[in-house]
């Protein structure tokens, strides 16, 4: 079915709000592989790509730095 055959969306229908917490929850869930279909659908329908992209990059950098510092600490204390 094409987009032209779809009924117009009701302007009064509200999409679920994507908050800062839900963005963090979605990014963390997707990083460890437990994101469910309902949340993924909510994110794609009402979230903005740049918010999820930025949160993903920040989470990845924090994770890599924490991992690097943890390994560095373990190597320093093992000697």
Phi, psi and omega in degrees: 000131182276169181293334180289335182272357181280144176291150180296146180288144178284119182295340180276347179284131182262136173276149179298136183287140176257111182261175178302317180295319180291329176294314178298318179298316181293318180294315179297316180297320180288329178295322181262001170085026180240020179293127180270165186295323181296317179291322178297318179296317178300316182297316181288330182277324187237357179264164177257137183303316185296329178292315179290323178296313180297317179296321179295317179295314180298315179298318180296316180296316179298318180297313182294318179295318178296319178296316180297315179294323178296315178294317179300318179295315180297321179292321181292324182274348181280340184280000000 
